[in-house]
Amino acid sequence: MDILLVDDDLDVLEGISDGVDFEGLGFEQVYAAQNGERAKELLKTKDIAVMVTDIEMPGGSGLELLKWVRDSQLEVVTLFCTSFAYFDYAQKAVELHSFDYFLKPVAYSVIQERLAAAVQEALRVRSLARFSQNLESIRQEAKKNFWQQLLFHNAFPEGKESSEPGEYTADSIFTIAVFSLADGQEPLSSWKRYAVRNVLEELAQEAGVLQEAILTLRSGVWCGVFTDSCDALAGLFERLGAFAKEHLDAWFNCFYSVGVSLDQAQEEFGRLRACETDDVSSKGLLCLARDYRKRNIPYSLPKLREWETMLAAGRHQEVAQDVCAHLDRQAALGRVNMPYIKSMRIDMMQMIHTVLQQQGIQAHALFSTLEFDGLRECSLYSLDHMKEYLCYILRTAGEYMEFADKSQSVVDKMKEYINAHFSEDINRNSLAGIVFLNPDYLARLFKKETGQSISGYVQDVRIREAKSLLVSPGVQVNEVALRVGYDNFSYFSHVFRGKTGVTPNEYRQMHRPCSQAADM
């Protein structure tokens, strides 16, 4: 902790600095100021625990400085050192809760003694402040846990039949909101999530709204519980939406319910989540849950067969553009919601599976990626997420069909894999998982392009590597077999002789360097 000396007389400042053992008192830094304004700058930026200040100074008195400290809620133990024994000064110092008050001149030993007492008071005040902070943190965590249990499980923490935060009663009334932030990107950047949470807290304080708990439902979607104040909260949500649009280049949607009692909380929370889930096209919507109407939108995709024909013909980019345009038209007409895009997701994936199957491509293997899983999981969150998902699966299918149509490219990829993994268990099924093709189709394609079977090619690669290892000194024949993928030496020897006409040992003897043969 640090100490601040405030006096317009430089001699006094230097005298105290030289005459007092600040290090022995436990101070890390000693700061000095000759007026109140400079003192405020230091108090705002430094870890000041104790302040010794004169009273009469140009540009503001020490009493005014202490009042500013109290108004700023700074925990600074303050001692007055003045040349004027005015009762009014002493009385005001007491009102402002100064720790000590003494008159100049004063012996340095006395200042040392009084500062030692001030240090103990500063330690006590800071310990109490830390305790209060911890207590508040525990209280907020208890509230969060209470609402988490109540909203998600309709149960009080630890099975209690009364609210964990003691200030709640059966008559307590709340506003519950489900709000989201989105910018068309997935995932939403962490700094935007942090910004909207921070601004929400600041706006709630300005509006005098008590924020009971903020629960994260998923990335960019939260549930907020507030003390009931409908008008203030509506204004708060409007301001938050304006902030998101102007500063975050994002849109803020909010559904909320007012006048909610504890026994109504879970039901209202379920209604809010249903509203947020159903609405996939709004941007900047602020709506009371009771005013939201879920629509029974008839589902149809009149161009599905046409899109299938276009995809099969390699026109996947045109299909993606047409699909997105269809969704935009539906949204403009108010004819899209979550059930609509969910049905569309099913039909589009079935259509793609059909086209891929016709070309011998295994769709389930092609789409077994983390990227696919992530996009599919988010696809029902909004229209933008669904368009991103559909464009991804159309692009992936189209580009792989182009690749698979070039049989030589597929075979080259298989050869590359075999050359790198020849020591592993390789067969048509494992290779099919690498190139996403039907195993039987893949075997026929490989035979057509290379003139030999997959197993024959794998044997050739293994025997070629075995030859190289056999002519290398220091590698046992048994080890050669294991290195090239054979755990049975007899079978390795049988295959090797079938390919070369000699056993592995005979091959080694035939290709042993002359110098080594002479040594034998």
N, C-alpha and C positions, 0 to 999 in steps of 0.2 A: 504494500500500500504506500501511497505518497502523501506529502504534506504541502500545503500552499500557504505562503506568507504574503499578506496584502498590506502594504503601507506606502504612502506617497513619499516617505523619507527614505532615501537610499541608504543612509547611514544606519538607520534602524534595521533595515533588511540585512545589510552586511553584518551588523553586529550580532543579530540573532543567528545568522547562518554560521558565523565563526564560533559563537559562544556555546552552542547547544550540540550535544552528541546525537545527531539525528539517526545515524547508523545504529548506535547502541539502542535506540528506542524502537528500531525495527522498520524505519522508513527506507524505501528503496530510492526515491527521488525527492528532492526538495525544489519546489517551484516558487517563483516570486512574481508579484504583480504590483504595479504602482497605482492602479486604478481599478474600479469595479468592472469595466468592460473587458479589460485584459483578464481579470480574474474569472469572469464568466466563460471566456473562451477556453481557459485551462480546465475549468470545472466540467465543461461539456466534453472534453476530449481526453482527459487524463483520469487516472484512477485515484482521485483525491479522497482520502479518508478523513483527514483532519485539516482545518483551516484556522489560522491565526490572523485576525484582521484588525486594523485600526477602525475607528468609527468615522471621524471627520476626514474626508478626502475629497479632492476636486472631482467633479463628474459623477457624484453619487456616494452616499455614505455606506459604511460597513453594515449598518442596520438594513438599508435597502438591499444590499447584497445578500444578507442572510434571508430576507423575505423572498428574494428571487430563488434562492436555494430551496426554501420550503415549498414555494409554488411549483418548482420544477421537480419536486419529489426526489431530490437527491439526498442520500443518506450521508451527510457530512457533519462530523462533530466540530462545532465552531467555538472558538475562544476569542473574546474581545480583549485587545490591549490598547488602552487609550490614555491620553493625557488629561481628560476632562472627567471630573467626578460629578457628573450631572445625574440627579435622581431619575429624570425622564429617560436618559439613555439606559440606565440600569434596568428600569422597569420594562422598557421596550425589549431589551435583550432577553429578559425572563419570558416575556410573552412569545418571543420567537424561539424559545427553547434553546438558548445558547448554553453551552456546557460550562463555561467559566467566564469571568470578567475581572480583569485586574488593571491597575493603573501603572503608567510609566512614571518614573523609571522602576524597573524591576530586575532583581538579580537573575543572572542566567541559571543559577542553581534552582531558583523558584520556578522559572519557565520550564526547566528540565523536569522538575517534579510534577508540574501540572500537565505537561504534555504526556508524561508516563500514564497519568490517570486518564487522559483523553484517548490514548492508544487502547487502553482496556475497554473504554466505552465504545470505541469504534469497532473493536473485535466483537463486543456483545451485540451491537446494532447489526453488523454484517451477518453474524450467526443467526440472529432472529430473522433477518431478511431472507437468508437461504432457507430457513425452516418454513417461512411463509410461502416462498416460491415452490418448495417441495410439496407443501400442503395443498397449494392450488393445483399443482400438476396432478397430484393424487386425486383431488376432487374432480378435475376435468376427465381423467381416465375412468373414474367411477361413473360419471355421466355417460361417457361414450359406451362403456360396457353395458350400462343399463339400457340405453336405446338400441344397442346392437341386439341384445337379448329380446327386448320387447318387440321390435319391428320384425326381426327375422324368425323368432321362435315363439312369440307371444308368451314369453315367460320372463319373470323377474330374475335377476342374477341370484344364483345359488338357491333358486326355488323360493325366494322370499315373496310374501304376498303384499309387500309394501314397497314403495319406490326406494331405490338405493340412495339417490340424492334426497336428503331429508326435507328439502323445501317443497317437494312435489306432494300434492294432495289429490283426492278424488275430484276436487273442483278445479284443478289446474287445467288451463287451456293453452294449446300450442298451435303453431302453424308448421306444417310439414311440407317440404318441397323436394322434388326430384329435378335436378337441373344438370345440363350437359354443356360441354364446350367442344366444338369441333372446327376444323379448318380444312377438311378434305384430305388431310394426310393421316396415315396410320403407321406407327402410333403417334398420338398427339405429343408434341415435345414437352419434356419435363418442365422447362422454364415457363411455358404457358400455363400448365397445370398449377405450378407454384404461384404464378402471378395472379390467377383468378381467385385462388384461395386467400391470398394476402389481401387483395382488394376487397373481397367479400367481408373479411374481418374488419377492415378499416371503415367500410361503408356502414356496416352494422353498428359500429361504435358511434359514428356520426349521427345515425338515425335513432340512437337510443334503443336499439333492438338487442335483446339478450340472445346470444347464440348458444344454444344448449349443447349441440353436438353436430359434427360434420362427419358423415360416414362415406367412405369410398365404395361405390357399387362396382365400377370397372373403370378402366382408364378413361378419364375425361367425363365421368358421370358420378354425381354425388347425391346423397340425401342429406338435407339440412333440417334441423329441428330448431325452431325459434319460439320465443314467447309470443303470444298472440298479439299482433298489431298489424292488421290487414293493410291499412293505408301506407304505413311506413314501409312494410315489406314489399308491397307492389312497387313503390318508388325505388327501393333498394335494388330489386331485380331489374328494373328498367335501366337504372344507372350502370349496373353490372353488364347488361347487354350492350349499352352504348360504349363502355370501356373496351369490351371484347372486340367490337367491330372496328373501333378507331385505332386501338393500340396493339391488338393481337392479330388483326386480320382474320378473325374467327367469328363464328356465330354462337349465340348463347340461347338455349331453349330452356324453359322452366314451366313445370306443372306444379301447382301447389294447392293445398287444402287448408282452410282456416277454421278456427273454432274447434279444434280436435282435442278431445279428452283422452286420458290414458287408455280407457277401455275401447276407444275407437281407433287407436293409433295404428295397429297392425292392418286393420281393414282399409283405412285410408292410404296407408303406405302401399298396399297391394294395388289399389286403384291407380295411384300415381305411377307405379312401375308399369302397369298395363298401358297407361296413356303414353308414357315415354317409349315403350317398346313398339306400340302400334304405329305411332307417328314417325315415319321414316323420311319425310320430305321437307318438313318445316325448317326454316332458318330464321332465328330471332323471334321465336314464339314465346309469349307469356300468357299462360292460360290457367284458370281455375279448373281443378279436376272435374267439378260438377258441370262445367260448361263444355267439356270435351265429349264429342259423340263419336264412338267407334262406328265405322261404316262397313256395311256388307257389300263389298265391291265385287262384282262378277269378274271371274278370271278367264282370260282367253289369250292365246298367242297365235293369231291367224297366220303368221308368217313362219311358224316353226319348221314346217316341211321345206319351205323355200330356203331357210337358213341352213338346213341340213344339206341340201343340194349344193349350196354355195360353199359350205365348208369342205365337202367331199371334193369339190373342184379346186381347192386350194385358195379360196378367196376369204380367208379368216379375218383379214383386216376389214373388209367390207361388212362382214357379219357383225363384228364388234361395233362398228360405227352405227349400223342399223339397230342393233340391240339397245345401245345407249340412247339413240334418238327416240326409240319406242318408249323407254322409261321416262324420258324428259316430257314427252307428249302426255303420257298418263299422269305425271305429276302436275302438269299445267292444268289438266282437266279435273284434278282432285280425285283421280281414280287409281291411286296407288297407296298401299299400306303394307304392313309387315306380312300378313297372310298372302298378299298378292306376290310380293317378291320371293317369298318362301316357295310358293308353288312354281314360280318361274325358275328358281334355282334348280328344283328337281327336274323339270322338263328339259332345261338346257343341258344339264349333266347327262341325262339319259340320251339325249340327241348326240352329244359328243361321244359317249360310249359306243353308240351304234356305228358312227362313222369310223372310229378308231378300230373297232372290231372287224369291220369289213376289210381293213388294210392290215390285219394281223397284229395290231398294236394293242398291248395290254394297258388299258386305261388306268386300272387300279394301281399298277406299278408306276406309270408315268406321273400320277398325282400323289404318290406317297412321299411327299416332301414337307418340311417344316413350313416353307413359304405357303404352300397350298393350305395346310392346316390353319395357319394364322389368318389368311384371307377369308377362308370359309367361316371361321369362328366369328369374324367381325362383319360378315356380309349382310346380316339382318339388322345391323345397327342403324343404317341409313341408306338412302338411295345412292349416295356417292360410294359407300363401301360395297354395295352390291355391284355397281358398275365396274369398280376396280376388280372385284372377284371374277365377274363374267369375262372381262377383257383378258384377265390372266389365263383362264382356262382355255379360251378360244385361241389366244396367242400360242400357248404351250402346245395345244393339240395341232394347230396349223403348222408351226415350225417343226415339230417332230415328224409330221407326215411328210414334209419336204425333205427332211433328213432321211427318213426310212425309204423314201422313193428312190434314193440314190443307193442302190444295193452295195456298190463298192465301198461307200462311206461306212455303211453298217458293218461290213466284213472287216474293214480296216480297224474299226473301233474294237471289234471282237479280238482281232489279232493282237492289237496293242494291249488289251487286257490280259490275254493269255500269256504274252511275252513277259508281262510284269508279275503275274500270279501263278506261274506254271507249277510251283511247289505246293499249291493249294488244291483242294478237291474241286475240279472243274468239270462241268457237264452242261448239257444243253439247257437244263432248267436254271442253273446259276447264271449262265450267260444271258438267258432270256430276261432275267431281272436287271441285267446291266443295260440292255438295249431296248427293254420294254416291248419285246415281240413275243408272239406265240412260239413256244419251244419247237413244235413240229415245223412251223413255217420257217423258223430261224435255221433249223438243220438243213432244210431243203435249199434255202438261200445260200448258205455257206458252201454246200456241196456244188451248187451251180457255179458259184464265183471262183472257187479254188480247185475244184476237181477232187477234193478229198473230204472225208468226214471230219466233224469237229474233234472226235476222239483221236483220229489219225494225226491231225495237226498238232494236238496237245502232246502226243507221243513224240513227234518229230522235234518239237521244241525241247522237251525234257531230255531226249537222247543227245541232242546237240549240246545242251548245257553239261550233261554227264561227261561227254567226250572232253570238253574243256577242263572239267575238274579232274578227270583221270590223269591228264598229262601234267597236272600241277603237283609238285612234291608236298608231302605233309598232310594230304587228305586221304583218310582211309576209305576203302571201297565201300564199306557199309555206310559211312557218312555221306558218300556221294549219292547213294540211293535215297537217303532221307532228304537231302538238299533238293533233289529234283522231283520230290513228291511221291516216292514209293516207300512205304513203311514195311514192306515185305521184300527182303533181299532176293529171295528165290524168284519172285515174280519179276523184279527189276532185271535180274540176270537173264530171265527168259525173254523179256521184251527187248533187252539190249542185244542179245544174240540174234533175235529175229530181225532186227534192224541193221545190224553190222556184220553178222556172220561169225562173230567171235564173242567170247565172254568178256565181262569188264576187266578181269585180271589179265586175260590175254591181250586185250587192247592196251592196257597199261604197259605190259612188257614190250609190245611192238613199238610203242611211241616213247619209251624211256630214252632220255638223252644219252648219247654215247658215253660221256664221262661217268654217268651213274652206272651204266651197264658194266663198264670196266672195273668200277669199284666192287661190283658184285663178284 
